[in-house]
Amino acid sequence: MAEKKSRAAARKIKDKWKAKVWYNLLAPEMFNKQLLGETPTDTPDKLVGRVTEVTVQDLTGDFSKMHIKLAFRVSQVAGQDALTQFVGHDMTSDYIRRLTRRKRTRTDLTVDVVTKDGWNVRVKPMAITDRRIQSSKQRVIRTIMTKLVVDVAAKQSIGEFVKGIISGDLAKTIALGCKPIHPVSRVEVRKSEVWAMGAIPPPIEPVPTVAPSETAATLEPAEEGPAPEPAAPEELTPEELPPEDKDEL
C-alpha cells in the first residue's frame, strides 16, 4: 500500500510540472531588455512579484564587475515574456572584506535620494582612507558624501543613476569631493534599494494606418453642378432710402 501511495504522489508531482510553462525574464529598458533567464509557472499571475538576481558580468560580459549583483522584480507579463523592474543592487561580502584592511578607516553612509524622474532610492556608499583618521574628519566626509549623492541623483534619471553606480562614476565624484579633507583610497557604493518607483512611461501605441482606397475617397472632390445665378438686387422704396439718397432724388 505504501508503494502505491508513493507512486501516486510522484505521478501528481510530474503532472504539476507538465502543466507549467517557461517564461523569459527580460531586463528593463535601462539594460536594453536583455534576457536574464527563464522561470516556470502554471499561471502568469504567479510570476508578478518574483525577484531574480544576476551579476553585472552576466549582462555586460565585464569580468571586473562580477562582484556586483543586480536585483530585478517581475512587474508584468506580456505573452511569453516577463518584464522586470530594477529594485536594487548589492556587492558580495568577500569583495567588501578585501577592501577593509588594518590601519585604515572605513566610513559608511546611508542616504535616501530622489531621482529626476521621481524614484526613491536608498544608497549606501562607503569611503576607505589609506590610514586611520579622526572621527571629526569622518563626520565631514559623511556630510560631503550626502550632498554629492543627493545632487547627482536629483539631476539624473533612474537609468543614468544606476549606470553611474555600476560604472564607478558616482564613486569617482565622491572621491574627488572628499580629497580636500583627506585623500580617499577607495570609494564604493556597496548597496542600493528602490523604495518607490517613479513614473514609468506608457508603451507607445502604433499609429493606425488608413487604407489607400479610404484615403482616395476622402480626397475626391464633390461633383460640381451648375453655378447658381446671382440674385438680383432688391429695389428700395423712397421711404427706405437714407437721407443722402433722398436729396439726390
C-alpha angles and dihedrals in degrees: 000000000000091000092052091051093049091049091050091049091049090050091053091051091051091049090054092053092047089057093054124096127206117238129195117241110218126194119235125265093273088066095041093253093283120181110264097181142282134284132188128228139156095221127029092226090070091061095066109097098023115135125213130185128211133168124243088243090063091054102038104018091234106145092197090065097055091111093063116088121196123204123210129183124206109246104173143354123232114183108304093343125092109205116212139197129216111255103170149304138242140188126232115262095233090057091052091049092053091057095053111076136162120285091024131108122226116202115196127194137186116198134166115221137181119218126219092263094049104264115149110216131176109215126194112194126172133200124205121198125206091241140013117291135190123268090243090063090048090057091051091048090052090051092051093047092050093052094046096048093047092048094047093048093049091057098046138062120240091262093052092044094052092046089051090053094049097043094047097242092124091050091052091051091052092047092052092048093051095045096090090057097043133332110263116212097195138010123186134173094221099182144008133184128194109224099175131009121228130222111314112206112242118244115274111253116223117251110250113247122226121220114244091238091055091048092050091048092054092048098048111111119237118259111270116232129190113304112255116250115250113256116250115248115257117245116233124218119235090255091057095049119102118252094259092056092047090059091054090052 
